[in-house]
Amino acid sequence: MLDQPFWFFANFGELERGLSAAMVTLSMLGMGATLTVRDFATTLFAWKGLAVGMAAQLLLVPAWAGLMMFIVGLFPADFGGLSAAGAIGIATGLALIAAMPGGSVSNLLTFIGNGNVALSVSLTAITTFACLVATPVVLASLVTVRVPGDFAIDTSQIMLDIGLFLIAPLLAGMVVRAHTTLPQQILFIKLMVRASLVLLALIIIGSLGAGRLQFAAYGWLGPAIIIVFCLGAVILARLLATACGTGQRDSLAIVIEVAVKNGLLALLILTSMFPSHILAAAGPDAR
C-alpha cells in the first residue's frame, strides 16, 4: 500500500499525457455546455469588439511574447539565478501562453466584473477554433528559435490534439446543452469542472513528486519575467482596445480574455511536444 504513491511518481511521465488529455476533455465538455449557437451570432453584429479581441489574442500577445523571449536571450548566463535550462523553459512557457486561447474562467471573471459576457464567450469559443491553425504557427515561430538542437514542432500532432481534446468536446458539450434541461445542464457542468480540477491536482502532485517542477533553474528572474509578460499583455490589450474605440465593457472583456488563458490546453501540448525525457535532459544543472 505504501508503495502505491511512489509508483505514481515513478511512472508519472507515462501517465501525464493521459491525465492531461482527460483533464482538457472534461473541462471543454463543461465549457461547451454553457454555449449556444446564438452566443456566436449575437457577437457578430458587434464586430468591432470581436475584431479587436481576436487581434489582441492572435497577433498582439504572440508579438509581445516574441519580444520578451528576445530580451530573455540577452541576459548573461546565470543572471538572476536563471540557468540556461531555465531560460529555455521560460521561453517555452511564454510561447505556450501566447499560443493559447482564452479559458472558461475568463467568462466568469468578465461576468463578475460586469464586462460584456457575450463578447467574452464568443472570443473564447472563436479563438478556440482559430487555435487549430494559430497555435501550431505561433509555437513553430517562437519555440524552435530558443530550443537547441534539431528539435521541431510537430504541427500535425498539435492540430490533432486540439481537434480531439478541445474542439470535439466543446461541440459535444453544446449538444448536451441543447438536449437537456437547465438543472441537468448545471449538474453536468459542475461534474465536468470538478472532475477536471481533480485531475489538475493529480498532475500538480505528480509533477512535484516526480521532480518535474525544477524551481532551482529559474531563480528570482523566472517569476519576474512571467509577471512582466502578463502585466505587459494586459496593458497592451487595454491600449489597443482604447485606441480602437471599444466601449468600457468590451474593453474589460478583451483584457480579461488576454490575461486568462486556457492553461489546461497548455499542459496537454506541453506533454505532447515536450515529453518527460526532453524536460529531464534540461534539468536545473544544465548551464
FENDAPE-V190583 format. One record per pair of residues at least 24 apart in sequence whose ideal C-beta (glycine too) atoms are under 10 Angstrom apart, sorted by sequence separation. I is the first residue (numbers start at 1). J is the second residue. If there is no record, write none. Layout:
i=I j=J
i=I j=J
//
This chain:
i=69 j=93
i=101 j=125
i=102 j=126
i=104 j=128
i=135 j=159
i=234 j=258
i=66 j=91
i=69 j=94
i=101 j=126
i=102 j=127
i=103 j=128
i=133 j=158
i=233 j=258
i=234 j=259
i=65 j=91
i=68 j=94
i=69 j=95
i=101 j=127
i=102 j=128
i=132 j=158
i=133 j=159
i=135 j=161
i=136 j=162
i=233 j=259
i=67 j=94
i=68 j=95
i=100 j=127
i=101 j=128
i=131 j=158
i=132 j=159
i=135 j=162
i=65 j=93
i=66 j=94
i=100 j=128
i=101 j=129
i=131 j=159
i=132 j=160
i=134 j=162
i=230 j=258
i=231 j=259
i=233 j=261
i=65 j=94
i=66 j=95
i=69 j=98
i=101 j=130
i=102 j=131
i=132 j=161
i=133 j=162
i=230 j=259
i=64 j=94
i=65 j=95
i=68 j=98
i=101 j=131
i=132 j=162
i=230 j=260
i=65 j=96
i=100 j=131
i=101 j=132
i=131 j=162
i=132 j=163
i=135 j=166
i=230 j=261
i=62 j=94
i=65 j=97
i=66 j=98
i=99 j=131
i=61 j=94
i=62 j=95
i=65 j=98
i=101 j=134
i=129 j=162
i=64 j=98
i=65 j=99
i=100 j=134
i=101 j=135
i=128 j=162
i=132 j=166
i=62 j=97
i=63 j=98
i=99 j=134
i=100 j=135
i=131 j=166
i=132 j=167
i=61 j=97
i=62 j=98
i=98 j=134
i=99 j=135
i=131 j=167
i=61 j=98
i=62 j=99
i=98 j=135
i=99 j=136
i=129 j=166
i=60 j=98
i=61 j=99
i=99 j=137
i=100 j=138
i=128 j=166
i=129 j=167
i=61 j=100
i=96 j=135
i=99 j=138
i=128 j=167
i=58 j=98
i=95 j=135
i=98 j=138
i=99 j=139
i=57 j=98
i=58 j=99
i=98 j=139
i=99 j=140
i=129 j=170
i=96 j=138
i=99 j=141
i=125 j=167
i=128 j=170
i=129 j=171
i=57 j=100
i=58 j=101
i=95 j=138
i=96 j=139
i=98 j=141
i=99 j=142
i=57 j=101
i=95 j=139
i=98 j=142
i=99 j=143
i=57 j=102
i=95 j=140
i=125 j=170
i=95 j=141
i=96 j=142
i=124 j=170
i=92 j=139
i=95 j=142
i=96 j=143
i=94 j=142
i=95 j=143
i=53 j=102
i=94 j=143
i=95 j=144
i=125 j=174
i=92 j=142
i=93 j=143
i=95 j=145
i=91 j=142
i=92 j=143
i=95 j=146
i=91 j=143
i=94 j=146
i=95 j=147
i=91 j=145
i=92 j=146
i=88 j=143
i=91 j=146
i=92 j=147
i=90 j=146
i=91 j=147
i=89 j=146
i=88 j=146
i=89 j=147
i=95 j=153
i=87 j=146
i=88 j=147
i=99 j=158
i=88 j=148
i=207 j=267
i=101 j=162
i=203 j=264
i=53 j=116
i=200 j=263
i=204 j=267
i=84 j=148
i=200 j=264
i=203 j=267
i=212 j=276
i=101 j=166
i=199 j=264
i=214 j=279
i=217 j=282
i=53 j=119
i=57 j=123
i=210 j=276
i=214 j=280
i=217 j=283
i=218 j=284
i=49 j=116
i=52 j=119
i=53 j=120
i=56 j=123
i=57 j=124
i=197 j=264
i=200 j=267
i=212 j=279
i=216 j=283
i=217 j=284
i=50 j=118
i=54 j=122
i=196 j=264
i=199 j=267
i=203 j=271
i=211 j=279
i=212 j=280
i=214 j=282
i=216 j=284
i=217 j=285
i=35 j=104
i=49 j=118
i=50 j=119
i=53 j=122
i=54 j=123
i=57 j=126
i=58 j=127
i=207 j=276
i=211 j=280
i=214 j=283
i=215 j=284
i=216 j=285
i=217 j=286
i=34 j=104
i=46 j=116
i=49 j=119
i=53 j=123
i=57 j=127
i=210 j=280
i=214 j=284
i=217 j=287
i=48 j=119
i=49 j=120
i=52 j=123
i=53 j=124
i=56 j=127
i=214 j=285
i=31 j=103
i=32 j=104
i=35 j=107
i=46 j=118
i=50 j=122
i=54 j=126
i=58 j=130
i=62 j=134
i=66 j=138
i=73 j=145
i=211 j=283
i=214 j=286
i=31 j=104
i=34 j=107
i=43 j=116
i=46 j=119
i=49 j=122
i=50 j=123
i=53 j=126
i=54 j=127
i=57 j=130
i=58 j=131
i=65 j=138
i=69 j=142
i=73 j=146
i=211 j=284
i=30 j=104
i=31 j=105
i=34 j=108
i=49 j=123
i=53 j=127
i=57 j=131
i=68 j=142
i=69 j=143
i=72 j=146
i=28 j=103
i=43 j=118
i=58 j=133
i=59 j=134
i=62 j=137
i=63 j=138
i=66 j=141
i=70 j=145
i=27 j=103
i=28 j=104
i=31 j=107
i=42 j=118
i=43 j=119
i=46 j=122
i=50 j=126
i=54 j=130
i=58 j=134
i=62 j=138
i=65 j=141
i=66 j=142
i=69 j=145
i=70 j=146
i=27 j=104
i=41 j=118
i=42 j=119
i=43 j=120
i=57 j=134
i=58 j=135
i=61 j=138
i=62 j=139
i=65 j=142
i=69 j=146
i=27 j=105
i=39 j=117
i=40 j=118
i=43 j=121
i=44 j=122
i=39 j=118
i=42 j=121
i=43 j=122
i=58 j=137
i=59 j=138
i=62 j=141
i=66 j=145
i=38 j=118
i=39 j=119
i=42 j=122
i=43 j=123
i=54 j=134
i=58 j=138
i=62 j=142
i=39 j=120
i=40 j=121
i=41 j=122
i=39 j=121
i=40 j=122
i=43 j=125
i=44 j=126
i=39 j=122
i=43 j=126
i=36 j=121
i=39 j=124
i=40 j=125
i=104 j=189
i=35 j=121
i=39 j=125
i=40 j=126
i=34 j=121
i=35 j=122
i=39 j=126
i=105 j=193
i=35 j=124
i=40 j=129
i=104 j=193
i=31 j=121
i=34 j=124
i=35 j=125
i=34 j=125
i=104 j=196
i=31 j=124
i=32 j=125
i=31 j=125
i=32 j=128
i=166 j=262
i=31 j=128
i=166 j=264
i=165 j=264
i=166 j=265
i=28 j=128
i=165 j=265
i=166 j=268
i=162 j=265
i=165 j=268
i=166 j=269
i=161 j=265
i=165 j=269
i=162 j=268
i=161 j=268
i=162 j=269
i=165 j=272
i=161 j=269
i=158 j=268
i=161 j=271
i=158 j=269
i=161 j=272
i=157 j=269
i=160 j=272
i=161 j=273
i=158 j=272
i=157 j=272
i=158 j=273
i=153 j=269
i=157 j=273
i=154 j=272
i=155 j=273
i=154 j=273
i=153 j=273
i=152 j=273
i=151 j=273
i=151 j=274
i=89 j=214
i=93 j=218
i=147 j=273
i=90 j=217
i=119 j=246
i=147 j=274
i=151 j=278
i=86 j=214
i=89 j=217
i=90 j=218
i=119 j=247
i=85 j=214
i=86 j=215
i=88 j=217
i=89 j=218
i=93 j=222
i=97 j=226
i=120 j=249
i=124 j=253
i=149 j=278
i=86 j=216
i=87 j=217
i=116 j=246
i=119 j=249
i=120 j=250
i=123 j=253
i=127 j=257
i=135 j=265
i=139 j=269
i=143 j=273
i=83 j=214
i=85 j=216
i=86 j=217
i=87 j=218
i=90 j=221
i=94 j=225
i=98 j=229
i=116 j=247
i=118 j=249
i=119 j=250
i=122 j=253
i=123 j=254
i=131 j=262
i=135 j=266
i=143 j=274
i=147 j=278
i=85 j=217
i=86 j=218
i=90 j=222
i=93 j=225
i=94 j=226
i=97 j=229
i=115 j=247
i=116 j=248
i=117 j=249
i=118 j=250
i=119 j=251
i=120 j=252
i=121 j=253
i=149 j=281
i=83 j=216
i=84 j=217
i=85 j=218
i=86 j=219
i=89 j=222
i=90 j=223
i=93 j=226
i=97 j=230
i=115 j=248
i=116 j=249
i=119 j=252
i=120 j=253
i=123 j=256
i=124 j=257
i=136 j=269
i=32 j=166
i=83 j=217
i=87 j=221
i=91 j=225
i=114 j=248
i=115 j=249
i=116 j=250
i=119 j=253
i=120 j=254
i=123 j=257
i=127 j=261
i=128 j=262
i=131 j=265
i=135 j=269
i=139 j=273
i=148 j=282
i=31 j=166
i=32 j=167
i=35 j=170
i=39 j=174
i=81 j=216
i=82 j=217
i=83 j=218
i=86 j=221
i=87 j=222
i=90 j=225
i=94 j=229
i=98 j=233
i=114 j=249
i=115 j=250
i=116 j=251
i=118 j=253
i=119 j=254
i=122 j=257
i=123 j=258
i=127 j=262
i=147 j=282
i=32 j=168
i=33 j=169
i=35 j=171
i=81 j=217
i=82 j=218
i=83 j=219
i=86 j=222
i=90 j=226
i=93 j=229
i=94 j=230
i=97 j=233
i=113 j=249
i=115 j=251
i=116 j=252
i=117 j=253
i=120 j=256
i=121 j=257
i=124 j=260
i=24 j=161
i=28 j=165
i=32 j=169
i=33 j=170
i=37 j=174
i=81 j=218
i=82 j=219
i=115 j=252
i=116 j=253
i=120 j=257
i=128 j=265
i=136 j=273
i=24 j=162
i=27 j=165
i=28 j=166
i=31 j=169
i=32 j=170
i=35 j=173
i=36 j=174
i=80 j=218
i=81 j=219
i=82 j=220
i=87 j=225
i=114 j=252
i=115 j=253
i=116 j=254
i=119 j=257
i=124 j=262
i=131 j=269
i=25 j=164
i=26 j=165
i=27 j=166
i=28 j=167
i=29 j=168
i=30 j=169
i=31 j=170
i=32 j=171
i=33 j=172
i=34 j=173
i=35 j=174
i=80 j=219
i=81 j=220
i=82 j=221
i=83 j=222
i=86 j=225
i=90 j=229
i=110 j=249
i=113 j=252
i=115 j=254
i=21 j=161
i=24 j=164
i=25 j=165
i=28 j=168
i=29 j=169
i=30 j=170
i=32 j=172
i=33 j=173
i=34 j=174
i=79 j=219
i=80 j=220
i=81 j=221
i=82 j=222
i=113 j=253
i=115 j=255
i=120 j=260
i=20 j=161
i=24 j=165
i=25 j=166
i=28 j=169
i=29 j=170
i=32 j=173
i=33 j=174
i=36 j=177
i=37 j=178
i=78 j=219
i=80 j=221
i=81 j=222
i=115 j=256
i=23 j=165
i=24 j=166
i=27 j=169
i=28 j=170
i=29 j=171
i=31 j=173
i=32 j=174
i=33 j=175
i=35 j=177
i=36 j=178
i=79 j=221
i=80 j=222
i=82 j=224
i=110 j=252
i=111 j=253
i=113 j=255
i=115 j=257
i=21 j=164
i=22 j=165
i=25 j=168
i=26 j=169
i=27 j=170
i=28 j=171
i=29 j=172
i=30 j=173
i=31 j=174
i=32 j=175
i=33 j=176
i=34 j=177
i=78 j=221
i=80 j=223
i=82 j=225
i=109 j=252
i=110 j=253
i=113 j=256
i=17 j=161
i=21 j=165
i=25 j=169
i=28 j=172
i=29 j=173
i=32 j=176
i=33 j=177
i=80 j=224
i=109 j=253
i=110 j=254
i=112 j=256
i=20 j=165
i=24 j=169
i=25 j=170
i=28 j=173
i=29 j=174
i=32 j=177
i=33 j=178
i=80 j=225
i=110 j=255
i=111 j=256
i=27 j=173
i=30 j=176
i=75 j=221
i=107 j=253
i=110 j=256
i=25 j=172
i=26 j=173
i=29 j=176
i=33 j=180
i=106 j=253
i=109 j=256
i=110 j=257
i=108 j=256
i=109 j=257
i=72 j=221
i=106 j=255
i=107 j=256
i=72 j=222
i=75 j=225
i=106 j=256
i=107 j=257
i=109 j=259
i=110 j=260
i=33 j=184
i=34 j=185
i=102 j=253
i=105 j=256
i=106 j=257
i=109 j=260
i=33 j=185
i=34 j=186
i=102 j=254
i=106 j=258
i=108 j=260
i=33 j=186
i=72 j=225
i=106 j=259
i=107 j=260
i=33 j=187
i=71 j=225
i=102 j=256
i=103 j=257
i=106 j=260
i=30 j=185
i=33 j=188
i=34 j=189
i=102 j=257
i=105 j=260
i=106 j=261
i=32 j=188
i=33 j=189
i=69 j=225
i=101 j=257
i=102 j=258
i=104 j=260
i=105 j=261
i=106 j=262
i=32 j=189
i=68 j=225
i=71 j=228
i=72 j=229
i=102 j=259
i=103 j=260
i=105 j=262
i=30 j=188
i=31 j=189
i=68 j=226
i=71 j=229
i=102 j=260
i=103 j=261
i=104 j=262
i=105 j=263
i=29 j=188
i=30 j=189
i=33 j=192
i=102 j=261
i=103 j=262
i=29 j=189
i=30 j=190
i=32 j=192
i=33 j=193
i=68 j=228
i=69 j=229
i=100 j=260
i=101 j=261
i=102 j=262
i=103 j=263
i=104 j=264
i=30 j=191
i=31 j=192
i=68 j=229
i=100 j=261
i=101 j=262
i=103 j=264
i=29 j=191
i=30 j=192
i=31 j=193
i=67 j=229
i=99 j=261
i=100 j=262
i=103 j=265
i=29 j=192
i=30 j=193
i=98 j=261
i=100 j=263
i=103 j=266
i=28 j=192
i=29 j=193
i=30 j=194
i=65 j=229
i=68 j=232
i=97 j=261
i=100 j=264
i=101 j=265
i=26 j=191
i=27 j=192
i=30 j=195
i=31 j=196
i=64 j=229
i=67 j=232
i=68 j=233
i=96 j=261
i=97 j=262
i=100 j=265
i=26 j=192
i=27 j=193
i=29 j=195
i=30 j=196
i=97 j=263
i=99 j=265
i=100 j=266
i=25 j=192
i=26 j=193
i=29 j=196
i=65 j=232
i=96 j=263
i=99 j=266
i=26 j=194
i=27 j=195
i=28 j=196
i=61 j=229
i=64 j=232
i=65 j=233
i=26 j=195
i=27 j=196
i=64 j=233
i=96 j=265
i=97 j=266
i=100 j=269
i=25 j=195
i=26 j=196
i=27 j=197
i=96 j=266
i=99 j=269
i=25 j=196
i=26 j=197
i=61 j=232
i=64 j=235
i=95 j=266
i=96 j=267
i=23 j=195
i=24 j=196
i=26 j=198
i=27 j=199
i=61 j=233
i=64 j=236
i=22 j=195
i=23 j=196
i=26 j=199
i=27 j=200
i=60 j=233
i=61 j=234
i=63 j=236
i=64 j=237
i=93 j=266
i=96 j=269
i=22 j=196
i=23 j=197
i=25 j=199
i=26 j=200
i=96 j=270
i=23 j=198
i=24 j=199
i=61 j=236
i=23 j=199
i=24 j=200
i=57 j=233
i=60 j=236
i=61 j=237
i=22 j=199
i=23 j=200
i=56 j=233
i=60 j=237
i=93 j=270
i=96 j=273
i=21 j=199
i=23 j=201
i=92 j=270
i=96 j=274
i=20 j=199
i=23 j=202
i=60 j=239
i=19 j=199
i=20 j=200
i=22 j=202
i=23 j=203
i=56 j=236
i=57 j=237
i=60 j=240
i=18 j=199
i=19 j=200
i=56 j=237
i=59 j=240
i=92 j=273
i=55 j=237
i=56 j=238
i=92 j=274
i=19 j=202
i=20 j=203
i=56 j=239
i=19 j=203
i=53 j=237
i=56 j=240
i=52 j=237
i=55 j=240
i=56 j=241
i=89 j=274
i=16 j=202
i=55 j=241
i=88 j=274
i=15 j=202
i=16 j=203
i=19 j=206
i=53 j=240
i=92 j=279
i=15 j=203
i=52 j=240
i=53 j=241
i=56 j=244
i=52 j=241
i=55 j=244
i=12 j=202
i=16 j=206
i=52 j=242
i=89 j=279
i=92 j=282
i=12 j=203
i=15 j=206
i=16 j=207
i=52 j=243
i=88 j=279
i=49 j=241
i=52 j=244
i=12 j=205
i=13 j=206
i=48 j=241
i=51 j=244
i=52 j=245
i=53 j=246
i=89 j=282
i=8 j=202
i=12 j=206
i=16 j=210
i=52 j=246
i=64 j=258
i=85 j=279
i=88 j=282
i=11 j=206
i=12 j=207
i=15 j=210
i=49 j=244
i=51 j=246
i=87 j=282
i=89 j=284
i=9 j=205
i=12 j=208
i=16 j=212
i=48 j=244
i=50 j=246
i=85 j=281
i=86 j=282
i=8 j=205
i=9 j=206
i=12 j=209
i=13 j=210
i=48 j=245
i=49 j=246
i=53 j=250
i=57 j=254
i=61 j=258
i=85 j=282
i=89 j=286
i=8 j=206
i=9 j=207
i=12 j=210
i=48 j=246
i=49 j=247
i=52 j=250
i=53 j=251
i=56 j=254
i=60 j=258
i=61 j=259
i=84 j=282
i=85 j=283
i=86 j=284
i=88 j=286
i=9 j=208
i=10 j=209
i=11 j=210
i=12 j=211
i=13 j=212
i=48 j=247
i=52 j=251
i=55 j=254
i=56 j=255
i=83 j=282
i=85 j=284
i=87 j=286
i=5 j=205
i=9 j=209
i=10 j=210
i=12 j=212
i=46 j=246
i=49 j=249
i=50 j=250
i=53 j=253
i=54 j=254
i=57 j=257
i=61 j=261
i=83 j=283
i=85 j=285
i=86 j=286
i=5 j=206
i=8 j=209
i=9 j=210
i=46 j=247
i=49 j=250
i=53 j=254
i=56 j=257
i=57 j=258
i=83 j=284
i=85 j=286
i=86 j=287
i=8 j=210
i=9 j=211
i=48 j=250
i=49 j=251
i=52 j=254
i=53 j=255
i=56 j=258
i=83 j=285
i=84 j=286
i=85 j=287
i=6 j=209
i=9 j=212
i=54 j=257
i=83 j=286
i=84 j=287
i=5 j=209
i=46 j=250
i=49 j=253
i=50 j=254
i=53 j=257
i=57 j=261
i=83 j=287
i=49 j=254
i=53 j=258
i=78 j=287
i=77 j=287
i=31 j=262
i=28 j=262
i=27 j=262
i=27 j=263
i=28 j=264
i=27 j=264
i=28 j=265
i=24 j=262
i=26 j=264
i=27 j=265
i=24 j=263
i=25 j=264
i=24 j=264
i=23 j=264
i=24 j=265
i=23 j=265
i=24 j=266
i=21 j=264
i=24 j=267
i=25 j=268
i=20 j=264
i=23 j=267
i=24 j=268
i=20 j=265
i=23 j=268
i=24 j=269
i=20 j=266
i=21 j=267
i=22 j=268
i=20 j=267
i=21 j=268
i=19 j=267
i=20 j=268
i=19 j=268
i=20 j=269
i=17 j=267
i=20 j=270
i=21 j=271
i=16 j=267
i=17 j=268
i=20 j=271
i=21 j=272
i=16 j=268
i=19 j=271
i=20 j=272
i=17 j=270
i=18 j=271
i=16 j=270
i=17 j=271
i=16 j=271
i=17 j=272
i=15 j=271
i=13 j=271
i=17 j=275
i=16 j=275
i=17 j=276
i=16 j=276
i=14 j=275
i=13 j=275
i=14 j=276
i=13 j=276
i=12 j=276
i=13 j=277
i=13 j=279
i=13 j=280
//
